[in-house]
Amino acid sequence: MKVIKNIFWLFVVLAAIGWLWQVLEMVFYGVIQPRKVDEIISFVWAVVVVMAYKKGRRDVQEQEEE
């Protein structure tokens, strides 16, 4: 259940960042400009966030074992 909750919050955060990104494009450029680079960077960012989360959990588990 905790995994599902964490996945849900990851998607919520990603959606909020995407929304903020679009708002900023509207403010600065006056139009939303979808680009392939945005999609690639968003994917890479999401992967890095998941990896950091997993490393943090692993570090906490290792500390509890000591």
N, C-alpha and C positions, 0 to 999 in steps of 0.2 A: 504494500500500500504506500509505503514511504517513497518507493521508486516512482510510482505513478504521480504522486504529489510533486516530487522534484522535477519530473519531466513536464508536468503541467506548468509549473512556475517558470521553467526555462522558456517555454513557448510564450508565456505571458510577457516575460522580459524582452524576448526577441521581437514580439509584436509591438510592444511599447517603443522600443528603439526604432523599429521601422516606421512607426507613426511619427515619432519625433523627427526622423530623417526627412520624411515627406513634408512636414510642416516647415522645417528649416529651408528646404528647397523652394517651397512656395514663398517664404519670406524673402529669401535672397535672390531667386531667379524669376519668381512670378509664375512658375510652372513646374510640375513634377517631371523630372527627366529620367526615365528608367534607363539604366545602363547595365551591361553585362558585368562591368567591373564592380558595381555595387553588389550584385548577387554573389560574386565570387568572394569578395571581402566579407560579406555577411556570413557566408558559409564557413570561411576560415575562422572568423571571430567566434562563431558558435562552437566549432570544434575545440578551439583553445579554451573556451569557458568550461566545456564538459571535461576536458583533460585536467584543468586546474582543480575542478571540483573533485574528481576522482583522486588526484594526488593528495588533496587536503584530507579526504576521508581516510586514505591509506596511511598518511602520517599520523592521524589521530589514533587509528587502530594500533599502529606500531608503538606509540607512546603508552597506550593502555596496557599493552603486553609487557612492557618493561617494569 
